[in-house]
Amino acid sequence: MSKYWSPLVEKLTPYVPGEQPKMANLVKLNTNENPFGPSPRVVEAITLELNDNLRLYPDPESEALKATIAQYYSVQSEQVFLGNGSDEVLAHIFYGLFQHGEPVLYPDVTYSFYPVYCGLYNIEGKTVPLTDSFEINPEDYKQPNGGIIFPNPNAPTGRYLALDKVEAIVAANPDRVVVVDEAYVDFGGESAIKLVGQYPNLLVCQTLSKARSLAGLRVGFAIGSPEVIEALNRVKNSFNSYPLDRLAQAGAIAAFQDEDWFRATCEGVIGERDWVTSKLEALGFEVLPSKANFIFARHPDHAGEALAKGLREQGVIVRHFNKPRISDFLRITIGTADQNKRLIECLKTRV
């Protein structure tokens, strides 16, 4: 604490990202990065952009990328909003779209950035408990609110909410923005983007960090009605008019143009996810059904914290959350075949 801090800063509890340790021979399964690299077309596009044009500002509206995304999802460019990673998009959503007179609703076990944004923007947040099986119940969201947000698939549980149930939440709250955070949807889920034309209160967020292997490039986007997108643009242009640099725009466009690579890597993750799940279950773990590039698992005879510590001693890093209801779970990112095999071999010595 410092005398130079504002009262707001003193009250903030910042988000804690996954650890990025510097260790030799590390199996890093704690930050949900894609084990397969980006499309070679992305690398080529970025390389071509490394020229004298770097002295010039990028297109502040990223029009070419917007057009690419709009065409890919069969929407209009004015329905697309871009940000420096989906976390920045979410920050603008909390600030520009959620009403301050009533609480913003989100699951009690979910992405831990949501309460951080509530604190940053002085918005009341209200957690809605997941069911005993860690699922979202749409009926629980039929209550007064200033907006609703939830990941689908949820994080860190990996559980997926079927599209008809997502629609039930959106339809029950026509006067409030409902945000579906789809960071992991490409690993087996169905996007709610197809519902945007029917519901002007629906906003769908996605990222290129996960399924398109571009966590290091920082590109996120949202798709919604033009009136909702305009609000986000007003916030963006009052905060940072140039959120995406030239390299990010070029690489992101190329990523959307290589559908074969995208599909192949997603299928690769899904195949490895199924293999890891089966091996963990054989070791006695309870594994929640996942449509993400990670799984959420616990062992009935071993505390999650102890398992995470033991794996770390063997050079395998997974994510443990010391929080109510989930303290015995491990969130395990799906890695390469070799990484996943090492994970299982290490766990065999622990359980």
N, C-alpha and C positions, 0 to 999 in steps of 0.2 A: 504494500500500500504506500502511496506517495501523496504528498500535499498537492501535487500537480494533477492528480487524477480527478476526473469528474465523479459526481455521485453515482452516475450510471455505471461507470467502469468498476467501481467498488463492489457493486451488486452482481456483476456478471459471473457466471460459471461457464467458462469456454468449453467448446466441444474438444474432445480428446481423440485425435485420429489414431488409426492403427500404427503400431510401432514400425519404424523403418530401421532395424538394427544393422550394424556393420559387423557381420560375423562370417568367417570362412566356412565354406561347405554347408551353408544354411539352407534348410528347406522352409521357405517362407510361405505359410498358409494362413496369414492373419489379416490380409487387407483386400481380399476379393479381387485381386488383379487377375486378368486372363492369362492362363499359362501359355497360350499360343500368341505369337507376335502379330502385329498388324499386317494388313495386306501389303505386299511389295509395291503396289500402286501408290500407297500412302507415302512410303519412303521416297519413291521417285518424284511424286508431286511436290513434296517438301524440298527435295534437292533442287528441283527446277526453280523453286521460288527463292533460292539463296542467291540473290543477285543485287544489283544496284538499287532495285525498288525498295529494299529494306529501309532506305532513307525516307521513304514516303509513308504517311499514315495509311493504315488499311481502310477498306470500305467500312464506314461506321455502322452501316445497316447489314453488312454481309449478304448483299442481295443474291449473289450467285449461290451461296450455301443455302439460303432460305428457299430459293427456287428448286434446288436439288432435293431438299427435304420435303417440300410441298409436293413435288412430283412423285417422290417415293411413297408418300402416304396418301396421295390423292386428295390433297387439300389445296387451299390457296396460299400464296406467299404471305398475305396479311394475317394468316392464321398461325404463323410461325414466329416464335420469339427465341432469340439466341443469347447465351451467356457464357461466361468463363467457368465452365463446369456447371453441372446441374445444381451444385450448392449455391452458386450465385443466383441462378434462376429462382431457386427456392427462397433465397433471401428477399428478392424483389417481390415475390408472391406474398410473403408474410407482411411486408411493408405496404404494398400497394393494393392488395385485394381482400385481406381478411379484416372484418369489422372489429372495432375495438370495444363495442358496447357489450358484447357477449363472448363467451369463451370459444376458442378454436379447439375442435375435437380431434384427437388422434389416439391410437391404441396405447395401452399402458406398456406394452413391450413392442418397441419400434425403433426407428432411426433416431438416435439420440441428439441429432442436430435440431429437431423440432422444438424442444423446450428451450434450447439455446437461443433460437430466433425469437421465441416469445419473450425471453428476458431482454434481448437486445432492443426489441421494438416496443417493449412495455405492453405486450399483449397477454391477456389471460389465456392460459392453456388448461385444458381439462382432459385427463386421460380416460379412455373408455376401455375397461378390462376386456382382454381377449377371453375366449371361452377356456374351459379346463384343458381342451386339446389345442390351445393356442391359435384359435381361428377367430376371424372377425365375424361378428354377428350383425348383419345390416339393421336389424330391428333396434339395436342399441344406439344407432345414430339418428333416430327419430326423436330429437330433443332440441330445444333452443340452442343456437350456436352462431358464432360469427364467421364460420367457415369450417371445413373439414379437410383433413389431409391424412393419407395413409399410403405406405408403399405396397405395391402389388407386383411380384411377390413381396411379402413383408420381410423386413430385416430387423433383427437377425434370425428370425425363425425360418425363413425360406418358404413359408406356407403361402399358397396362391388362392385368391378369391375369384371364383368363376365370374365371367362377364355379366351374367344375369343378376348376380348379387351386387356387383359394382353398380349396375344400372339402377337397382333398387335404392341404393343410397343416394345417387344423383337425383333420381326422380322425386325422392321424398324431401329434398331440400332445394326447391327451385329458386329461392330467393337468396341463396348463399353459394359461394364458390366452393366446389368440391374438387380437390386436387388429388389425382392418382399419380403417385411417384413410381414410375416404371423403370427404375434403374436396371432391373434384372429380368424384365419380361421376356427377353429374347431366348432365354434358356428353357423354354417350354410353356410359357403362358400365352395368352391372347390379349393384345393391346386394346385398351378402351378408346383409342383414337377413332375407331369406326363409329363411336357414339357421339363424337363432338358435334356433328351436324344436327343432331336431334336435341342436344342439351346445351344451351348457351352458357350455363353455369359450370360446365365441366372443363377442367384444364388438365392435360396429361403432360407429365414431365418425363424426359428420357435423357440418357447420357451416352456418349461415345466411349466412356471409360471402361466399360465392362465387356459387352459382347463384341465391340469393334476394336478392343485391345488398345485404346488410346488414352489411358489414364494419365499419361505424361503430357498430353496435348491440351487438356482442359477445355472440352467442348460439351455444353449441355444445351437442351432446347425444350420448349414447351409448345404444345399445339392446343388451340382453343378457338373460341369465337373471336372475331375481329375486335369487338368492344372490350373483351378481357385482355387481349394482346396489346391493345392500345394503351391500357393502363400500365402494363409492364414496360412498354417503350417510354412512357412519360417518366417512370421511375429511373429507368436505365439512363436516359438522356439528362437526368438531373444528378446522376451519380458518376457514370463513366461512359462516355459516348463511343469509346473504342474498346469494347471488351475482348474481341477476338483479333489476334494479330494475323498477319498475312500467312504465316506458316500454318497456323491452326485452321484457317479457312481453306487453304489448299489441301491440307491433309484430310480434313473432314469430308470435303467433296469427293475426294478419291475413295475414301472408305465406303461411301454409299454407292459408288460405281462398281465395286467389286463384290457382287452378290454371292458368287460362288465361294469366295474366301470366307465371307461372313457366315454362310450356312455351314460350311465345313468345320469351322472352328467352334460354332455353337454345338454342332452335333458331337464334336470331339469332347467338349466339356460335359455334355449330357451323358455320353457313354462312360466317361471316367466317374461321373457322379453316381451312376448306377452301380459301378464296380465298388467304389468306396463304401457306399451304403450297404451293399451286401456283405462286405467284409466286416464292417463295424457291427452289423446285426449278428453276425456269426460269433463275434467276441462278446456278445451280451449287451451291446449298446441299444438304447432306444433312439431311433433316428426319426425326426419329424419329416413328413413328406416335403420335398423341396422342388421348386421350379426355378431356383437361382443357381449361381455358380459356386454355391457353398452349401453346406449342410449344418444342421443344428442337432447335436447329439449329447446324450448323457448316459452314464453307466450307473446302474442301481447300487453298486458296491463301492464306488470311488467318487470322491468329491471332485468337481470340475477344476477347482483351483490347484489341487494336488496333481491332477493329470496334466494340466497345462504346464506346471512347473517341471514335472518329470520329463515331458516332451522337450522342453527348452534345454534341459541338461543334455539331451541327446541331439540337439541341433535342429529341432523341429519347432517352429513357432506357429501357434494357433491363437485365436482370440477368446479370451475369457472375460465375461462381464460379471462383476461382483454386485449384482442388482437383485432385488426381490423377484421371486418366481423363477429366475433363470440362472442362479449362481452355480448350479451343478452342470450346466450345459457348456459345451465347447462349440464355437462357430469355426468350422473348418473350411477354408477355401479349397476348391478343387484344383489340384495342380497337374503337372505332367504325370504320365504313367509311372515314371521312376520316382517322382516325389511322393506320389500316393502310396506306392509300394513301401517306401521307407517309413512313411507315417504308420502304416499298418504293422510293419515289423517292430517299430518302436513301441506301439501300443500293446503288442503281444507280451512285452516284458513288463507291462504296467498293470494289466488286468487279469 
